[in-house]
């Protein structure tokens, strides 16, 4: 089920017709439906909620495609980089506990994943919204701390020798981050005082940014640039256009 959010008007089309959905009228997409596209006026992004009744309901902002011929309904959402970055940051860190500079560091890292991944990771989409790629949640509210963190780092990515790195990160490193060559970038093992002092066990692969470490360092007054410099000593923050 596809629901308009607020005053949104969904401009829908398939191989047979064009129509508009608005108000409290949902659109049902079935497995036998033809290829369906949903956008705002003139193909602009639109906010709507996707629901599997009784299972899950999620809100997205973008242009929506529902390919035909799949064994199950498979929505593909196209969204701009900054919208996607805000959706990821809100999902990857606990907003109630994460200070601004930890969120800002996460924004740069997640934007680097989006922009630095060289090829689609799935057959019909660049990324999925699971731990295989990066979690996504609803778009960041305009005045939220997530939106502020994304805006403060707008267009900033991690680069190494002029190349955006698809920066890796994990929930907790356990005291030391992993070292080695990964996707063309050499990760240097970094001691994480936070995990060591607080005896936090490793959660995840341990490469790159340690989210537990980033949040605590931000509480201690570290800025997002200093946090990134610690966990990615071989990379530097750079404007996206200058790094590509």
Secondary structure as GFF3:
##gff-version 3
##sequence-region A 1 244
A	DSSP	beta_strand	2	4	.	.	.	ID=ss1
A	DSSP	beta_strand	10	13	.	.	.	ID=ss2
A	DSSP	beta_strand	18	21	.	.	.	ID=ss3
A	DSSP	beta_strand	36	39	.	.	.	ID=ss4
A	DSSP	three_ten_helix	41	43	.	.	.	ID=ss5
A	DSSP	beta_strand	46	52	.	.	.	ID=ss6
A	DSSP	beta_strand	56	66	.	.	.	ID=ss7
A	DSSP	beta_strand	75	78	.	.	.	ID=ss8
A	DSSP	alpha_helix	81	92	.	.	.	ID=ss9
A	DSSP	alpha_helix	100	116	.	.	.	ID=ss10
A	DSSP	alpha_helix	145	152	.	.	.	ID=ss11
A	DSSP	beta_strand	156	160	.	.	.	ID=ss12
A	DSSP	beta_strand	163	164	.	.	.	ID=ss13
A	DSSP	beta_strand	169	170	.	.	.	ID=ss14
A	DSSP	beta_strand	180	182	.	.	.	ID=ss15
A	DSSP	beta_strand	185	187	.	.	.	ID=ss16
A	DSSP	alpha_helix	193	198	.	.	.	ID=ss17
A	DSSP	beta_strand	209	210	.	.	.	ID=ss18
A	DSSP	alpha_helix	211	219	.	.	.	ID=ss19
A	DSSP	alpha_helix	224	231	.	.	.	ID=ss20
A	DSSP	beta_strand	236	239	.	.	.	ID=ss21
A	DSSP	alpha_helix	240	243	.	.	.	ID=ss22
###
